[in-house]
């Protein structure tokens, strides 16, 4: 079995499970800071009315995620942390910037690996990486059934106990006022579920190839802002395979008419669809259950 070391990829909000900032009056007065100062480095140091517990952040985030400072600037308190003196400092990187990619090494799956995995009655990623198989699958945007002899995969260098690779930001500022918000990054081939601006789950995807079809159609996933239009647990394609369609699209969530859905499908490690957002068959039901009609969906070429 190949060992995987783990590195912390993103600053999550577990950091604010304890006291966040000094509470200078009742939380109901949120939005009326008592005093503020700005450091030379451009980082606001605020002693203001902000929630002190994670559950308060969750309950208030969508109602009013902003603080107006005495100088007239507005900051979201979702990005605030407290320093050793209890003074709140905002880390701009927490708002929209994705975590840095970890280092990785290349591994080529061999025929011997495949034979040994078959004998062990495991898929080859589970055989090679044990508990780290899901991390390797996510990192490569690859369904284990497409891991075969000769396949080159990347093994991430993760340390410090993290067991899940996530290339999306822990906080996404445009989602602060949305109870549910789906962010799709086409460059990173990942989908994130946000609740009031905070990442709650993320999944690898396979989007449109971007190439032209035989009739000149563009197999791309169009960037833009959308809303969930419809949901269909047992959807089938009306077009593919041509000419009559019929391809299963389980747990489908429509986000753009006509014909753009998020649904269960094959993840082969790169953009491979006609324009839909494919998810692992095991993960599509989770997005289907979480999404609501009207949920905001943003598709971006890249967060960079």
Secondary structure, 3 states (H helix, E strand, C coil): CCCCCECCCCCCHHHHCCCCCCCCCCHHHCCECCEEEECCCCCEEEECCCCCCHHHHHHHCCCCCEEECCCCCEEEHHHEEECCCCCEEECCHHHHCCCCCCCEEEEECCHHHHHHHHHCCCCHHHHHHHHHHHHHHHHHCECHHHCCCCCEEEEECECCCCCCCCCCCCECHHHCCCCCEEEEECCCCEEEEEECCEEEEEEEEECECCEECCCCCEECCCCEEEECCEEEEEEECCCCCCCCCCCEEEEEEEEECCCEEEEECCCECCCCECCCEEECHHHHHHHHHHCCCCCEEEEECCCC
